[in-house]
């Protein structure tokens, strides 16, 4: 069987992110912060610092929620179900 | 109507002093993210808003491919994506008319790599691409409202 390879075309073909999809949280948080702070800030003097802080807060928040759900599902739920 | 020549030390533009409704800015923001603020005179804000929203939108399409914009396959998500503006409709028209291969009964054909013009996205890339583009649309709703109904901004600590 002959396998034909189709050359990758940016913006037409998808990226192969099956093994590192969770890192896409970083650009998601960055661009959301960028747009939100651009609407909210009164002055752009400390804009990029505000964007960086919000990005870090979003990433840490999502990671924290993920850890919480992991603990809930792997540790707490089995104990509740066993009763 | 406030005097357009009046300024305060902390204000960056006339747009910040005007309260009420600015239909031109609202329509411009709906047509292109950031254009509403740019048209109203708050150019720096408009550029940053546009860069953020369009950057998110473009990143979503870069990750998931053009398949993420599909009015027929992902109709509910398309509503969110459409909030970015006519760009989404243009991309969807191109996708439907130039790239997709379907039978007359609407059954999707598995693209033959030797003849297909692109690889259709599935799984994680599709999910994340759709998420990025839909969130970009929802962020633009905030930008449209802010452009159309300008208010005085508080010092942002959040």
gemmi code that builds the backbone of each chain (N, CA, C; Angstrom):
import gemmi

chains = {
    "A": [
        ("UNK", (0.845, -1.195, 0.000), (0.000, 0.000, 0.000), (0.878, 1.242, 0.000)),
        ("UNK", (0.551, 2.143, -0.855), (1.357, 3.363, -0.931), (0.723, 4.450, -0.077)),
        ("UNK", (1.510, 4.995, 0.794), (1.023, 6.096, 1.639), (1.441, 7.415, 1.023)),
        ("UNK", (0.466, 8.209, 0.746), (0.762, 9.522, 0.170), (0.775, 10.563, 1.283)),
        ("UNK", (1.836, 11.302, 1.365), (1.943, 12.347, 2.381), (1.531, 13.684, 1.792)),
        ("UNK", (0.642, 14.345, 2.481), (0.199, 15.666, 2.055), (1.028, 16.692, 2.793)),
        ("UNK", (1.647, 17.601, 2.063), (2.477, 18.622, 2.684), (1.635, 19.486, 3.608)),
        ("UNK", (2.210, 19.867, 4.754), (1.503, 20.677, 5.730), (1.324, 22.086, 5.205)),
        ("UNK", (0.094, 22.588, 5.288), (-0.206, 23.958, 4.886), (-0.697, 24.696, 6.119)),
        ("UNK", (0.019, 25.697, 6.589), (-0.416, 26.428, 7.790), (-1.799, 27.041, 7.600)),
        ("UNK", (-2.587, 27.024, 8.654), (-3.932, 27.585, 8.694), (-4.959, 26.789, 7.890)),
        ("UNK", (-4.529, 25.837, 7.084), (-5.468, 24.924, 6.441), (-5.477, 23.585, 7.157)),
        ("UNK", (-4.287, 23.070, 7.445), (-4.144, 21.783, 8.113), (-3.949, 21.973, 9.608)),
        ("UNK", (-4.424, 20.996, 10.411), (-4.234, 21.119, 11.853), (-2.813, 20.752, 12.278)),
        ("UNK", (-2.433, 21.274, 13.455), (-1.165, 20.877, 14.048), (-1.341, 19.538, 14.756)),
        ("UNK", (-0.243, 18.826, 14.925), (-0.278, 17.570, 15.653), (0.053, 17.845, 17.116)),
        ("UNK", (-0.981, 18.141, 17.890), (-0.759, 18.549, 19.285), (-1.276, 17.522, 20.277)),
        ("UNK", (-1.459, 16.283, 19.812), (-2.038, 15.269, 20.684), (-1.230, 15.057, 21.955)),
        ("UNK", (0.098, 15.252, 21.867), (0.941, 14.971, 23.033), (1.267, 16.213, 23.843)),
        ("UNK", (0.968, 17.391, 23.363), (1.301, 18.612, 24.104), (0.189, 19.640, 24.046)),
        ("UNK", (-1.044, 19.186, 23.948), (-2.163, 20.105, 23.793), (-2.355, 20.999, 25.016)),
        ("UNK", (-1.956, 20.519, 26.205), (-2.195, 21.298, 27.424), (-1.364, 22.579, 27.460)),
        ("UNK", (-0.274, 22.653, 26.696), (0.516, 23.884, 26.650), (-0.200, 24.995, 25.894)),
        ("UNK", (-1.244, 24.655, 25.171), (-2.000, 25.699, 24.462), (-2.745, 26.599, 25.442)),
        ("UNK", (-2.791, 26.200, 26.722), (-3.376, 27.069, 27.745), (-2.619, 28.395, 27.843)),
        ("UNK", (-1.326, 28.360, 27.601), (-0.509, 29.574, 27.750), (-0.895, 30.645, 26.720)),
        ("UNK", (-0.887, 30.344, 25.417), (-1.339, 31.385, 24.485), (-2.802, 31.768, 24.683)),
        ("UNK", (-3.641, 30.829, 25.105), (-5.042, 31.161, 25.370), (-5.130, 32.215, 26.470)),
        ("UNK", (-4.441, 31.962, 27.582), (-4.464, 32.901, 28.704), (-3.850, 34.242, 28.313)),
        ("UNK", (-2.772, 34.204, 27.538), (-2.097, 35.442, 27.138), (-3.003, 36.332, 26.278)),
        ("UNK", (-3.616, 35.765, 25.265), (-4.434, 36.585, 24.360), (-5.719, 37.053, 25.046)),
        ("UNK", (-6.301, 36.214, 25.894), (-7.482, 36.646, 26.654), (-7.105, 37.818, 27.561)),
        ("UNK", (-5.974, 37.716, 28.234), (-5.505, 38.795, 29.106), (-5.241, 40.071, 28.314)),
        ("UNK", (-4.623, 39.894, 27.153), (-4.281, 41.042, 26.306), (-5.540, 41.805, 25.891)),
        ("UNK", (-6.555, 41.086, 25.442), (-7.786, 41.730, 24.995), (-8.543, 42.327, 26.174)),
        ("UNK", (-8.635, 41.588, 27.270), (-9.398, 42.057, 28.426), (-8.770, 43.294, 29.058)),
        ("UNK", (-7.466, 43.262, 29.261), (-6.795, 44.416, 29.863), (-6.835, 45.630, 28.944)),
        ("UNK", (-6.816, 45.404, 27.649), (-6.897, 46.527, 26.716), (-8.233, 47.258, 26.858)),
        ("UNK", (-9.284, 46.517, 27.204), (-10.587, 47.147, 27.416), (-10.640, 47.827, 28.777)),
        ("UNK", (-10.043, 47.174, 29.785), (-10.260, 47.590, 31.171), (-9.337, 48.691, 31.684)),
        ("UNK", (-8.053, 48.691, 31.280), (-7.104, 49.628, 31.886), (-7.415, 51.062, 31.481)),
        ("UNK", (-7.215, 51.960, 32.423), (-7.426, 53.378, 32.146), (-6.214, 53.965, 31.424)),
        ("UNK", (-5.022, 53.514, 31.861), (-3.782, 53.995, 31.254), (-2.944, 52.787, 30.838)),
        ("UNK", (-2.206, 52.948, 29.763), (-1.391, 51.846, 29.252), (0.035, 51.846, 29.810)),
        ("UNK", (0.262, 52.630, 30.877), (1.605, 52.722, 31.450), (2.122, 51.363, 31.925)),
        ("UNK", (1.276, 50.606, 32.592), (1.684, 49.293, 33.117), (0.895, 48.186, 32.453)),
        ("UNK", (0.544, 48.372, 31.209), (-0.332, 47.422, 30.506), (0.266, 46.027, 30.446)),
        ("UNK", (1.508, 45.918, 29.985), (2.096, 44.595, 29.787), (2.335, 43.887, 31.114)),
        ("UNK", (2.584, 44.634, 32.165), (2.712, 44.007, 33.481), (1.366, 43.436, 33.916)),
        ("UNK", (0.299, 44.206, 33.681), (-1.050, 43.716, 33.998), (-1.397, 42.472, 33.189)),
        ("UNK", (-1.018, 42.484, 31.918), (-1.286, 41.326, 31.063), (-0.537, 40.102, 31.578)),
        ("UNK", (0.730, 40.300, 31.930), (1.529, 39.175, 32.432), (0.943, 38.616, 33.727)),
        ("UNK", (0.539, 39.500, 34.615), (-0.033, 39.052, 35.900), (-1.313, 38.273, 35.681)),
        ("UNK", (-2.175, 38.784, 34.809), (-3.445, 38.087, 34.561), (-3.202, 36.739, 33.886)),
        ("UNK", (-2.230, 36.688, 32.980), (-1.897, 35.425, 32.315), (-1.454, 34.385, 33.342)),
        ("UNK", (-0.575, 34.799, 34.229), (-0.095, 33.881, 35.268), (-1.251, 33.430, 36.163)),
        ("UNK", (-2.118, 34.363, 36.517), (-3.265, 34.013, 37.369), (-4.167, 32.987, 36.681)),
        ("UNK", (-4.429, 33.175, 35.398), (-5.290, 32.244, 34.665), (-4.640, 30.865, 34.596)),
        ("UNK", (-3.367, 30.824, 34.243), (-2.674, 29.535, 34.108), (-2.638, 28.806, 35.447)),
        ("UNK", (-2.263, 29.509, 36.496), (-2.210, 28.865, 37.819), (-3.598, 28.439, 38.280)),
        ("UNK", (-4.582, 29.243, 37.985), (-5.949, 28.909, 38.362), (-6.452, 27.652, 37.674)),
        ("UNK", (-6.209, 27.565, 36.377), (-6.654, 26.392, 35.623), (-5.896, 25.148, 36.079)),
        ("UNK", (-4.582, 25.285, 36.269), (-3.791, 24.146, 36.751), (-4.277, 23.712, 38.137)),
        ("UNK", (-4.565, 24.691, 38.984), (-5.072, 24.366, 40.320), (-6.405, 23.648, 40.277)),
        ("UNK", (-7.295, 24.108, 39.397), (-8.594, 23.431, 39.251), (-8.404, 22.014, 38.733)),
        ("UNK", (-7.460, 21.853, 37.825), (-7.181, 20.513, 37.303), (-6.689, 19.578, 38.385)),
        ("UNK", (-5.793, 20.073, 39.223), (-5.281, 19.256, 40.333), (-6.403, 18.906, 41.310)),
        ("UNK", (-7.252, 19.884, 41.555), (-8.378, 19.665, 42.469), (-9.301, 18.575, 41.945)),
        ("UNK", (-9.600, 18.636, 40.647), (-10.460, 17.627, 40.039), (-9.782, 16.263, 40.057)),
        ("UNK", (-8.474, 16.247, 39.835), (-7.728, 14.983, 39.869), (-7.831, 14.348, 41.251)),
        ("UNK", (-7.630, 15.162, 42.295), (-7.730, 14.641, 43.666), (-9.147, 14.183, 43.979)),
        ("UNK", (-10.102, 14.944, 43.497), (-11.504, 14.601, 43.754), (-11.853, 13.250, 43.134)),
        ("UNK", (-11.419, 13.044, 41.911), (-11.805, 11.846, 41.179), (-11.004, 10.626, 41.623)),
        ("UNK", (-9.720, 10.802, 41.905), (-8.876, 9.640, 42.210), (-8.827, 9.293, 43.694)),
        ("UNK", (-9.073, 10.271, 44.560), (-8.943, 10.017, 45.997), (-10.268, 10.075, 46.753)),
        ("UNK", (-11.041, 11.097, 46.503), (-12.247, 11.321, 47.319), (-13.421, 10.482, 46.815)),
        ("UNK", (-13.658, 10.488, 45.527), (-14.808, 9.760, 44.971), (-14.745, 8.257, 45.253)),
        ("UNK", (-13.575, 7.591, 45.119), (-13.535, 6.160, 45.445), (-13.906, 5.879, 46.900)),
        ("UNK", (-13.543, 6.774, 47.795), (-13.865, 6.575, 49.202), (-15.365, 6.755, 49.454)),
        ("UNK", (-15.954, 7.690, 48.757), (-17.401, 7.906, 48.906), (-18.166, 6.723, 48.317)),
        ("UNK", (-17.705, 6.259, 47.184), (-18.389, 5.160, 46.501), (-18.264, 3.844, 47.256)),
        ("UNK", (-17.173, 3.704, 48.017), (-16.937, 2.442, 48.717), (-17.849, 2.267, 49.927)),
        ("UNK", (-18.432, 3.385, 50.396), (-19.273, 3.288, 51.600), (-20.616, 2.636, 51.330)),
    ],
    "B": [
        ("UNK", (-24.073, 67.211, 25.312), (-22.900, 66.637, 24.672), (-21.656, 67.302, 25.239)),
        ("UNK", (-20.759, 66.511, 25.834), (-19.544, 67.116, 26.445), (-18.687, 67.822, 25.403)),
        ("UNK", (-17.928, 68.815, 25.865), (-17.039, 69.559, 24.988), (-15.910, 68.636, 24.555)),
        ("UNK", (-15.742, 68.347, 23.279), (-14.702, 67.401, 22.840), (-13.295, 67.882, 23.093)),
        ("UNK", (-13.126, 69.170, 23.386), (-11.777, 69.697, 23.617), (-11.395, 69.656, 25.098)),
        ("UNK", (-12.321, 69.227, 25.932), (-12.023, 69.143, 27.356), (-11.233, 67.881, 27.635)),
        ("UNK", (-10.175, 67.990, 28.401), (-9.392, 66.803, 28.757), (-9.122, 66.803, 30.253)),
        ("UNK", (-8.869, 65.634, 30.779), (-8.430, 65.505, 32.176), (-7.027, 64.925, 32.182)),
        ("UNK", (-6.293, 65.109, 33.233), (-4.905, 64.631, 33.263), (-4.767, 63.140, 33.024)),
        ("UNK", (-5.735, 62.340, 33.474), (-5.596, 60.889, 33.357), (-6.249, 60.342, 32.103)),
        ("UNK", (-6.951, 61.177, 31.338), (-7.649, 60.650, 30.177), (-6.708, 60.570, 28.984)),
        ("UNK", (-6.856, 59.500, 28.202), (-5.979, 59.355, 27.045), (-6.643, 59.802, 25.763)),
        ("UNK", (-7.979, 59.905, 25.778), (-8.617, 60.244, 24.528), (-9.978, 60.838, 24.790)),
        ("UNK", (-10.534, 61.437, 23.737), (-11.874, 61.991, 23.809), (-12.892, 60.900, 24.103)),
        ("UNK", (-12.621, 59.696, 23.635), (-13.552, 58.590, 23.792), (-13.859, 58.314, 25.259)),
        ("UNK", (-12.883, 58.546, 26.128), (-13.071, 58.287, 27.548), (-14.009, 59.294, 28.197)),
        ("UNK", (-14.187, 60.475, 27.588), (-14.985, 61.514, 28.209), (-16.454, 61.452, 27.795)),
        ("UNK", (-16.704, 60.674, 26.774), (-18.054, 60.645, 26.214), (-18.847, 59.530, 26.853)),
        ("UNK", (-19.999, 59.814, 27.297), (-20.904, 58.772, 27.768), (-22.079, 58.717, 26.824)),
        ("UNK", (-22.804, 57.603, 26.858), (-23.924, 57.473, 25.960), (-23.696, 56.396, 24.933)),
        ("UNK", (-24.120, 56.647, 23.731), (-24.121, 55.626, 22.689), (-23.373, 56.144, 21.465)),
        ("UNK", (-22.444, 55.342, 20.948), (-21.663, 55.680, 19.765), (-21.907, 54.605, 18.711)),
        ("UNK", (-22.910, 54.776, 17.863), (-23.267, 53.700, 16.924), (-22.188, 53.402, 15.898)),
        ("UNK", (-21.472, 54.423, 15.479), (-20.415, 54.193, 14.488), (-19.317, 53.305, 15.062)),
        ("UNK", (-18.927, 53.588, 16.288), (-17.888, 52.772, 16.938), (-18.384, 51.358, 17.188)),
        ("UNK", (-19.644, 51.234, 17.538), (-20.220, 49.905, 17.784), (-20.201, 49.069, 16.516)),
        ("UNK", (-20.624, 49.650, 15.416), (-20.642, 48.912, 14.149), (-19.235, 48.572, 13.686)),
        ("UNK", (-18.318, 49.513, 13.879), (-16.931, 49.257, 13.482), (-16.326, 48.125, 14.311)),
        ("UNK", (-16.641, 48.105, 15.598), (-16.123, 47.038, 16.466), (-16.719, 45.692, 16.090)),
        ("UNK", (-17.978, 45.709, 15.669), (-18.611, 44.459, 15.246), (-18.030, 43.956, 13.928)),
        ("UNK", (-17.564, 44.872, 13.102), (-17.013, 44.486, 11.811), (-15.584, 43.973, 11.929)),
        ("UNK", (-14.806, 44.612, 12.806), (-13.406, 44.217, 12.986), (-13.002, 44.504, 14.433)),
        ("UNK", (-12.508, 43.512, 15.150), (-12.119, 43.733, 16.550), (-11.102, 44.866, 16.705)),
        ("UNK", (-11.425, 45.814, 17.598), (-10.537, 46.937, 17.843), (-10.828, 48.152, 16.978)),
        ("UNK", (-11.564, 47.972, 15.891), (-11.817, 49.086, 14.973), (-12.714, 50.140, 15.592)),
        ("UNK", (-13.590, 49.725, 16.487), (-14.502, 50.677, 17.118), (-13.758, 51.699, 17.955)),
        ("UNK", (-12.853, 51.215, 18.794), (-12.050, 52.119, 19.624), (-11.117, 52.950, 18.756)),
        ("UNK", (-10.568, 52.351, 17.724), (-9.670, 53.071, 16.816), (-10.413, 54.215, 16.142)),
        ("UNK", (-11.635, 53.938, 15.685), (-12.448, 54.957, 15.005), (-12.839, 56.073, 15.958)),
        ("UNK", (-13.048, 55.730, 17.228), (-13.469, 56.714, 18.219), (-12.312, 57.576, 18.714)),
        ("UNK", (-11.105, 57.291, 18.267), (-9.963, 58.111, 18.648), (-9.023, 57.458, 19.630)),
        ("UNK", (-9.444, 56.351, 20.230), (-8.605, 55.651, 21.207), (-7.781, 54.605, 20.467)),
        ("UNK", (-6.818, 55.090, 19.690), (-6.129, 54.220, 18.737), (-5.298, 53.136, 19.415)),
        ("UNK", (-4.620, 53.512, 20.483), (-3.762, 52.529, 21.159), (-4.599, 51.388, 21.729)),
        ("UNK", (-5.717, 51.747, 22.328), (-6.601, 50.733, 22.890), (-7.148, 49.838, 21.777)),
        ("UNK", (-7.547, 50.460, 20.671), (-8.071, 49.691, 19.555), (-7.062, 48.706, 19.002)),
        ("UNK", (-5.816, 49.136, 18.900), (-4.778, 48.249, 18.374), (-4.537, 47.068, 19.312)),
        ("UNK", (-4.524, 47.337, 20.610), (-4.287, 46.256, 21.571), (-5.461, 45.285, 21.610)),
        ("UNK", (-6.670, 45.821, 21.549), (-7.849, 44.950, 21.524), (-7.832, 44.081, 20.261)),
        ("UNK", (-7.565, 44.719, 19.142), (-7.513, 43.974, 17.885), (-6.438, 42.907, 17.882)),
        ("UNK", (-5.280, 43.264, 18.401), (-4.183, 42.289, 18.435), (-4.532, 41.113, 19.330)),
        ("UNK", (-5.154, 41.373, 20.465), (-5.505, 40.295, 21.378), (-6.562, 39.368, 20.807)),
        ("UNK", (-7.647, 39.955, 20.310), (-8.754, 39.132, 19.810), (-8.378, 38.423, 18.513)),
        ("UNK", (-7.790, 39.154, 17.583), (-7.406, 38.522, 16.323), (-6.247, 37.547, 16.502)),
        ("UNK", (-5.375, 37.827, 17.464), (-4.299, 36.878, 17.770), (-4.857, 35.561, 18.286)),
        ("UNK", (-5.843, 35.655, 19.159), (-6.493, 34.444, 19.681), (-7.198, 33.688, 18.568)),
        ("UNK", (-7.894, 34.411, 17.720), (-8.633, 33.826, 16.598), (-7.693, 33.129, 15.624)),
        ("UNK", (-6.624, 33.824, 15.261), (-5.660, 33.253, 14.314), (-4.944, 32.047, 14.909)),
        ("UNK", (-4.651, 32.095, 16.193), (-3.990, 30.967, 16.843), (-4.901, 29.741, 16.829)),
        ("UNK", (-6.191, 29.969, 17.024), (-7.132, 28.856, 16.982), (-7.165, 28.195, 15.618)),
        ("UNK", (-7.168, 28.995, 14.568), (-7.177, 28.441, 13.215), (-5.831, 27.797, 12.903)),
        ("UNK", (-4.756, 28.363, 13.413), (-3.429, 27.773, 13.198), (-3.330, 26.394, 13.851)),
        ("UNK", (-3.907, 26.260, 15.040), (-3.847, 24.983, 15.757), (-4.753, 23.948, 15.116)),
        ("UNK", (-5.991, 24.343, 14.847), (-6.971, 23.372, 14.380), (-7.165, 23.303, 12.876)),
        ("UNK", (-6.582, 24.227, 12.164), (-6.800, 24.254, 10.724), (-8.103, 24.949, 10.381)),
        ("UNK", (-8.397, 25.056, 9.130), (-9.595, 25.775, 8.702), (-10.876, 25.019, 9.064)),
        ("UNK", (-10.752, 23.731, 9.414), (-11.918, 22.924, 9.800), (-12.644, 23.464, 11.017)),
        ("UNK", (-11.951, 24.276, 11.827), (-12.613, 24.772, 13.040), (-13.731, 25.747, 12.714)),
        ("UNK", (-13.655, 26.369, 11.537), (-14.714, 27.293, 11.116), (-15.602, 26.526, 10.143)),
        ("UNK", (-16.721, 26.024, 10.643), (-17.602, 25.201, 9.812), (-19.040, 25.388, 10.289)),
        ("UNK", (-19.784, 26.170, 9.532), (-21.147, 26.505, 9.908), (-22.055, 25.268, 9.937)),
        ("UNK", (-21.760, 24.289, 9.083), (-22.648, 23.132, 8.969), (-22.324, 22.045, 9.988)),
        ("UNK", (-21.030, 21.861, 10.298), (-20.648, 20.796, 11.211), (-20.727, 21.224, 12.681)),
        ("UNK", (-20.396, 22.485, 12.959), (-20.346, 22.988, 14.333), (-21.213, 24.230, 14.443)),
        ("UNK", (-22.527, 24.091, 14.279), (-23.391, 25.262, 14.148), (-23.456, 26.112, 15.420)),
        ("UNK", (-23.518, 25.492, 16.581), (-23.611, 26.279, 17.808), (-22.312, 27.019, 18.078)),
        ("UNK", (-21.176, 26.351, 17.893), (-19.898, 27.028, 18.073), (-19.714, 28.140, 17.051)),
        ("UNK", (-20.290, 27.976, 15.856), (-20.162, 28.991, 14.812), (-20.791, 30.302, 15.256)),
        ("UNK", (-21.831, 30.222, 16.083), (-22.453, 31.441, 16.593), (-21.447, 32.264, 17.402)),
        ("UNK", (-20.688, 31.600, 18.243), (-19.649, 32.294, 19.003), (-18.544, 32.822, 18.105)),
        ("UNK", (-18.134, 32.004, 17.141), (-17.074, 32.422, 16.215), (-17.517, 33.609, 15.361)),
        ("UNK", (-18.798, 33.663, 15.047), (-19.316, 34.731, 14.190), (-19.255, 36.092, 14.868)),
        ("UNK", (-19.139, 36.115, 16.183), (-19.057, 37.376, 16.909), (-17.764, 38.122, 16.598)),
        ("UNK", (-16.784, 37.457, 16.023), (-15.548, 38.151, 15.629), (-15.832, 39.095, 14.467)),
        ("UNK", (-16.827, 38.740, 13.648), (-17.199, 39.636, 12.564), (-17.320, 38.917, 11.240)),
        ("UNK", (-17.407, 39.670, 10.151), (-17.578, 39.085, 8.820), (-16.421, 38.186, 8.393)),
        ("UNK", (-15.299, 38.315, 9.050), (-14.143, 37.453, 8.750), (-14.521, 35.984, 8.851)),
        ("UNK", (-15.285, 35.650, 9.883), (-15.691, 34.257, 10.087), (-16.571, 33.769, 8.939)),
        ("UNK", (-17.479, 34.607, 8.495), (-18.358, 34.211, 7.390), (-17.561, 34.022, 6.098)),
        ("UNK", (-16.580, 34.881, 5.898), (-15.745, 34.763, 4.708), (-14.927, 33.470, 4.737)),
        ("UNK", (-14.352, 33.163, 5.892), (-13.557, 31.935, 6.012), (-14.449, 30.714, 5.834)),
        ("UNK", (-15.646, 30.750, 6.424), (-16.568, 29.625, 6.278), (-17.003, 29.444, 4.827)),
        ("UNK", (-17.254, 30.529, 4.127), (-17.640, 30.439, 2.722), (-16.532, 29.798, 1.898)),
        ("UNK", (-15.301, 30.218, 2.157), (-14.150, 29.631, 1.463), (-14.022, 28.147, 1.784)),
        ("UNK", (-14.200, 27.800, 3.051), (-14.081, 26.411, 3.493), (-15.151, 25.537, 2.823)),
        ("UNK", (-16.394, 26.028, 2.842), (-17.498, 25.230, 2.312), (-17.414, 25.070, 0.787)),
        ("UNK", (-17.069, 26.161, 0.125), (-17.164, 26.155, -1.338), (-15.899, 25.661, -2.029)),
        ("UNK", (-14.747, 25.853, -1.401), (-13.490, 25.546, -2.083), (-12.770, 24.315, -1.559)),
        ("UNK", (-13.033, 23.927, -0.331), (-12.215, 22.879, 0.280), (-12.981, 21.612, 0.646)),
        ("UNK", (-14.180, 21.747, 1.169), (-14.899, 20.573, 1.661), (-15.357, 19.691, 0.519)),
        ("UNK", (-15.363, 18.398, 0.791), (-15.801, 17.437, -0.210), (-16.947, 16.632, 0.385)),
        ("UNK", (-18.123, 16.896, -0.129), (-19.296, 16.171, 0.377), (-20.112, 15.641, -0.796)),
        ("UNK", (-20.816, 14.565, -0.556), (-21.707, 14.062, -1.581), (-22.959, 14.930, -1.640)),
        ("UNK", (-23.762, 14.735, -2.625), (-24.969, 15.551, -2.779), (-25.959, 15.311, -1.640)),
        ("UNK", (-25.835, 14.162, -0.953), (-26.727, 13.881, 0.174), (-26.183, 14.413, 1.487)),
        ("UNK", (-25.042, 15.092, 1.437), (-24.497, 15.722, 2.634), (-23.601, 14.831, 3.459)),
        ("UNK", (-23.179, 13.706, 2.906), (-22.285, 12.810, 3.631), (-20.848, 13.248, 3.408)),
        ("UNK", (-20.111, 13.382, 4.536), (-18.724, 13.832, 4.441), (-17.852, 12.687, 3.905)),
        ("UNK", (-17.068, 12.981, 2.882), (-16.150, 11.998, 2.326), (-14.811, 12.066, 3.044)),
        ("UNK", (-14.282, 10.924, 3.410), (-12.935, 10.922, 3.973), (-11.970, 11.402, 2.903)),
        ("UNK", (-11.301, 12.516, 3.177), (-10.467, 13.075, 2.116), (-9.354, 12.128, 1.697)),
        ("UNK", (-9.225, 11.907, 0.431), (-8.127, 11.139, -0.119), (-6.903, 12.054, -0.137)),
        ("UNK", (-5.868, 11.677, 0.619), (-4.706, 12.579, 0.707), (-4.088, 12.904, -0.645)),
        ("UNK", (-4.296, 12.043, -1.622), (-3.658, 12.312, -2.910), (-4.404, 13.372, -3.708)),
        ("UNK", (-5.664, 13.630, -3.350), (-6.420, 14.628, -4.106), (-6.996, 15.733, -3.230)),
        ("UNK", (-7.097, 15.476, -1.920), (-7.702, 16.483, -1.050), (-6.804, 17.708, -0.937)),
        ("UNK", (-7.451, 18.854, -0.798), (-6.699, 20.106, -0.698), (-6.211, 20.372, 0.721)),
        ("UNK", (-6.752, 19.621, 1.687), (-6.325, 19.863, 3.065), (-6.685, 18.655, 3.919)),
        ("UNK", (-6.134, 18.617, 5.147), (-6.469, 17.571, 6.113), (-7.520, 18.111, 7.058)),
        ("UNK", (-8.610, 17.364, 7.191), (-9.674, 17.793, 8.099), (-9.237, 17.534, 9.530)),
        ("UNK", (-9.587, 18.458, 10.403), (-9.159, 18.375, 11.798), (-10.119, 17.507, 12.607)),
        ("UNK", (-9.556, 16.682, 13.495), (-10.375, 15.886, 14.415), (-9.699, 15.887, 15.794)),
        ("UNK", (-10.417, 15.480, 16.816), (-9.833, 15.296, 18.139), (-9.402, 16.594, 18.801)),
        ("UNK", (-8.277, 16.531, 19.502), (-7.795, 17.674, 20.294), (-7.553, 18.940, 19.461)),
        ("UNK", (-6.888, 18.863, 18.306), (-6.689, 20.098, 17.530), (-8.011, 20.773, 17.172)),
        ("UNK", (-9.011, 19.990, 16.805), (-10.313, 20.561, 16.460), (-10.950, 21.209, 17.678)),
        ("UNK", (-10.937, 20.496, 18.801), (-11.549, 21.025, 20.022), (-10.903, 22.331, 20.448)),
        ("UNK", (-9.589, 22.354, 20.467), (-8.875, 23.540, 20.940), (-9.006, 24.690, 19.947)),
        ("UNK", (-8.971, 24.390, 18.669), (-9.150, 25.438, 17.664), (-10.517, 26.080, 17.763)),
        ("UNK", (-11.550, 25.261, 17.938), (-12.902, 25.799, 18.088), (-13.005, 26.636, 19.355)),
        ("UNK", (-12.390, 26.157, 20.438), (-12.427, 26.888, 21.708), (-11.789, 28.267, 21.572)),
        ("UNK", (-10.609, 28.316, 20.964), (-9.903, 29.582, 20.783), (-10.757, 30.566, 19.981)),
        ("UNK", (-11.297, 30.111, 18.876), (-12.023, 31.028, 17.993), (-13.342, 31.480, 18.608)),
        ("UNK", (-14.002, 30.587, 19.331), (-15.261, 30.969, 19.972), (-15.018, 31.959, 21.112)),
        ("UNK", (-13.963, 31.749, 21.884), (-13.632, 32.687, 22.962), (-13.266, 34.053, 22.380)),
        ("UNK", (-12.585, 34.060, 21.246), (-12.269, 35.330, 20.577), (-13.552, 36.082, 20.236)),
        ("UNK", (-14.552, 35.366, 19.767), (-15.828, 35.990, 19.454), (-16.500, 36.570, 20.688)),
        ("UNK", (-16.463, 35.836, 21.765), (-17.088, 36.313, 22.994), (-16.342, 37.514, 23.571)),
        ("UNK", (-15.025, 37.517, 23.441), (-14.256, 38.693, 23.882), (-14.627, 39.914, 23.050)),
        ("UNK", (-14.912, 39.696, 21.778), (-15.280, 40.825, 20.921), (-16.624, 41.422, 21.318)),
        ("UNK", (-17.480, 40.637, 21.927), (-18.739, 41.191, 22.437), (-18.448, 42.248, 23.487)),
        ("UNK", (-17.486, 41.955, 24.363), (-17.074, 42.923, 25.378), (-16.528, 44.184, 24.706)),
        ("UNK", (-15.705, 43.982, 23.692), (-15.112, 45.126, 22.986), (-16.181, 45.949, 22.266)),
        ("UNK", (-17.161, 45.276, 21.678), (-18.241, 45.974, 20.969), (-19.055, 46.820, 21.944)),
        ("UNK", (-19.383, 46.245, 23.084), (-20.160, 46.978, 24.086), (-19.370, 48.177, 24.618)),
        ("UNK", (-18.064, 47.958, 24.855), (-17.220, 49.049, 25.362), (-17.067, 50.160, 24.327)),
        ("UNK", (-17.004, 49.791, 23.068), (-16.875, 50.800, 22.011), (-18.193, 51.546, 21.800)),
        ("UNK", (-19.282, 50.831, 21.859), (-20.586, 51.436, 21.590), (-21.153, 52.227, 22.744)),
        ("UNK", (-20.794, 51.838, 23.944), (-21.302, 52.509, 25.141), (-20.116, 52.922, 26.008)),
        ("UNK", (-19.365, 53.927, 25.590), (-18.164, 54.323, 26.317), (-18.490, 54.900, 27.684)),
        ("UNK", (-17.694, 54.501, 28.680), (-17.863, 55.007, 30.040), (-16.497, 55.383, 30.567)),
        ("UNK", (-16.494, 56.104, 31.664), (-15.230, 56.415, 32.307), (-14.663, 55.147, 32.926)),
        ("UNK", (-13.392, 54.907, 32.700), (-12.769, 53.705, 33.256), (-12.249, 53.973, 34.659)),
        ("UNK", (-12.458, 53.006, 35.561), (-11.830, 53.071, 36.862), (-10.387, 52.638, 36.699)),
        ("UNK", (-9.546, 53.001, 37.709), (-8.188, 52.472, 37.727), (-8.286, 50.980, 37.886)),
        ("UNK", (-7.735, 50.259, 36.916), (-7.912, 48.819, 36.897), (-6.914, 48.139, 37.804)),
        ("UNK", (-7.417, 47.445, 38.821), (-6.546, 46.626, 39.659), (-6.808, 45.164, 39.383)),
        ("UNK", (-7.738, 44.889, 38.470), (-8.071, 43.510, 38.088), (-8.536, 43.489, 36.636)),
    ],
}
model = gemmi.Model(1)
for chain_id, residues in chains.items():
    chain = gemmi.Chain(chain_id)
    for i, (resn, *xyz) in enumerate(residues, 1):
        res = gemmi.Residue()
        res.name, res.seqid = resn, gemmi.SeqId(i, " ")
        for name, pos in zip(("N", "CA", "C"), xyz):
            atom = gemmi.Atom()
            atom.name, atom.element = name, gemmi.Element(name[0])
            atom.pos, atom.b_iso = gemmi.Position(*pos), 0.0
            res.add_atom(atom)
        chain.add_residue(res)
    model.add_chain(chain)
structure = gemmi.Structure()
structure.add_model(model)
structure.setup_entities()
